[in-house]
Amino acid sequence: MSNAQAVRTIDYQNDTGTEAFLFPHGMAGFPEDTRYGFLYEGRGDIVCMQSLDNIAASFLMTPWDEVRLGPPPALTSEQRFCLQMEYGEMPFWMLVLNPFANPEWIVANLRAPVAVNDAGRRGVQCIQADPNLELRYRWMPQPDKAP
């Protein structure tokens, strides 16, 4: 499955339009913002995760790529509880992208991946204590600038 196909596996909308995903602990820097929607045009493997309460809490996201990174981290029991997932159930893993930190690369934060329970419409940012994980992993080259 390609990354683009993987992104499409999240049910971004239901029959009534965009439905919030609950992030009980918010996201890094935005702990009070717990309701998010995903904006996706159906192309590529990057989505926007937007707070439904705070316009400043917006994140570019891409699926975890096991070929490049190996398996995603294991969930702690607290993270599994927040996601309302039983042991053995697997979340959909995503990475936060930053297009502004490097003029040549769009970088990914490997220390703070995001786990999503699509069926339960819940998510949690899983901060990793491993100092060997990169905050600015070179994910993809910056797109060519328009003339």
Secondary structure, DSSP 8 states (H G I E B T S, - for coil): --HHHHHTTS--EETTEE--EE-TT-BTTBTT--EEEEE--SSSS-EEEEESS-TT-EEEEEE--HHHH-S-----HHHHHHHT--TT---EEEEEEESSS-SSEEEEEEEEEEEEETTTTEEEE-----TTS-SSEEEEE------
